[in-house]
Amino acid sequence: MPENEPVKINRPLHWFAVLTALFTFLLLGAGGLVTSHGAGMSVPDWPNSYGYNMFLFPPSKWIGGIFYEHTHRLIASGVGLMTTILAVWLWLKDSRPWMHWVGVGAFLLVVAQGILGGLRVVLVDAQLGIFHAIIGQLFFVLTCAMALFTSRWWLNNQRWSSRFSVSGSADSLKAELQLRGLRTLVLFTTILIFCQLIVGATMRQQHAGLAIPDFPLAYGKFWPDTNAAAVQSYNEHRMAVVAENPITAFQIILQMVHRIVALAIGVLTGACAWQARRRLGKKDPLAKLTLFWLALILGQILLGAATIWSNKAADVATAHVLGGALSLVTGALWYIIAFRRSAVLPKIASAITISGAYGTTPAMTANK
Amino acid sequence: MKNFSLLLSFAVLVVVDAPMLRAADIIGAITLQGTPPPEVPYTPLMNDPTCGAMYTNTPTTHFYVVGPNHGLGDVVVYLKDVTGKSTGASQRPVVLDQKGCLYQPQILAIQTGQKLLVKNSDSCIHNVDVQPTVPGNPTSNQMQPPGSPELTFTFPKPEMFIKFKCDVHPWMFAWVSVFDSPYYCLSDKEGKFVIKNVPPGKYVVEADHRKLGALTQDVEVKDSDVTVNFTFKIK
C-alpha cells in the first residue's frame, strides 16, 4: 500500500479488538482471584480438568478453589480464540503490514501464555506463576494497543491533521516539541510501574500472606526489624487458616520496596500530570489522560493499603492487581499516542519552514 | 581339658565384667512460656456449603497445642545429623486423613522410604498438593475424589515440614517431616515425648515447632534413659 494512502476504517474489527481487550481484563481479574484464593493448583491436570475435557467438566464439580481455576481456564480459552480470530482478521483485512505482525505477535503471546499457565500446573512450579502473571499484564497492554490501532480515532488522518493546523502557531509548535521531554518522563514512569508489577507478582506468588501486616507503618516502625529474632517473632504471631509459608526477611524487604516504589510512582505521575498541563495546556487530551493516570495511581495506592487493612481479602487484592494493569496500560497507551504525535513533528516543522509562515496550515504528510 | 576349663573361666569373667551396651530412651517434656496468640476460626470452611455442613461449631486452627501445665504438643523431636539409619521401608505405613475438610493429623513424621498413605474420608473432592523443597523429594499434585483409593507417598531425602495442602479447600494443610533414622517422635498434648531405643553415644537433640522454630540440646546416651526438657518462649 502506498505510504500516504489512508487506512480504511473497519468498525467490526475495531469493536472486536475492544472486546478482546475487555475479555483480557476479565481474564486478568479471574487470574488474580485464582492466586488470591490460593487455588492455582486446585485442578491438578491440564489441559483436562479432573480427567474431563475442559469444556465438558460438569459445573456441579466446580467447588471451592476449582471454581476459580476452572473459570480462569475457560475465560483464557475464550481469549485465546478471540485473539486467534483477531490475528486472522487483521491479516486478511487490515492494509497495514505491521498490523499483520502485531496480530501474529498477539497470537503467539497468548499461546505461550496458555502453555506457561498449563506448565505451572503440571510441573508444580510456583516460579512459573510469576512469569505467567507478568506476561498476562503485557498481553493486556498489547490487546489495548490493538484496539487503539484499529480505532477510528487512530486512523482518522484528518483528526491528526487538524490538530496540527490548530497548533500551527509558534507557541503551539513549541509545545508539541516539548512533548518529547514529557514522553521520556512518562516512559520512565511506565517502566517503573512494570517493575512494580513484577515485584507485586513475586510477592503474590510466594504464597506467604502479608509479609507486613500494618500500614502505613511496618510492624509499628518506619522500617521494620529484619534480623532473625524479629522475623521469628513475626512468624510466631502470624495466624491464618491457610497454609501460609513462614515469611522471610527478603519478603519483608520486598514489601517495603513495593511501598517505596508506589510512592515514587505517585510522585512521578503527579509530575507527569503537572508537566502535561503546563506544556500542553489543560484541554489537551494527553494532559487529561495524565490526570486520569494520576487518579488511577492514587486509587491504586489506596487499594494497596486496603489490601493490607483487609488482611489480603481476595477481592481487594484482586482489585489491586487490576488497578496495576490499568495503570500500566494507561502509561503505555499515553506513550504510544504521544509517540505518534511526535513522529509527525519533523515533517510539520519542515513544512512550516518551507511555507515560511507559522500561521499557515502545513501539508499533512506524516500520518501513516 | 585343663586348657578348655581355663578358657571357659576367662570367657565367663569377661562377660560378667563387661558393661551392658544396650539402647536407651530419650525422654522429656516440652514447655511453652508465654501466651500464644489466639487460634483462628476456620470461617472459610464454614462458608463452604459442603464442608460447613459437617460442623455445628466453627473449628479453629491448632498451631499451639498447649496442655494444662503449659506442655506443648505437636513438637517434632529428633536426633540431629543421624542419617543412613532409616528402617522406613520395613515400617508400617503412616496414614494422613482428609476428614471434615481438614487434614488429620496436621503434624506428623515418617522415615525416608516409609509409605505415607493419604486418604479421603470426605464426601467431597480434594486434591493433594505436596510441596517439598529438598532436591530429590518429588513434588506432586494429585486429585482425590471421594471414594477413590489412598494415595501413596514416599520421600527419599530427610526434610522438615513438607507442606501437604488441598487447593480446592485452601485452609486444609498438614506438615510432614521426614527423617533418615527411626530416632524421632512428636510431643503429645501434655508436651511429653520419648525417642526409643537410642544406641549409646553423643547426640544433638532438636525440638522443632512449626511456629516457634527449633531448640537443641547435647545429650550422651549410656546405659540408661536420658531426660531432656525444652522450653519454648513466645517472643
Interface residues (C-beta under 8 A of the other chain):
Chain A: H37 G38 A39 G40 M41 S42 V43 P44 D45 Y50 G51 K61 I63 G64 G65 I66 E69 V121 V124 A229 Q232 S233 N235 E236 H237 M239 A240 V241 V242 A243 N245
Chain B: P36 P37 P38 E39 V40 P41 Y42 T43 P44 L45 D48 T50 T61 F63 C124 I125 N127 D129 Q131 T139 S140 N141 Q142 M143 P145 K163 K165 C166 D167 V168 H169 P170 W171 M172 F173 K211 L212 G213 I234 K235
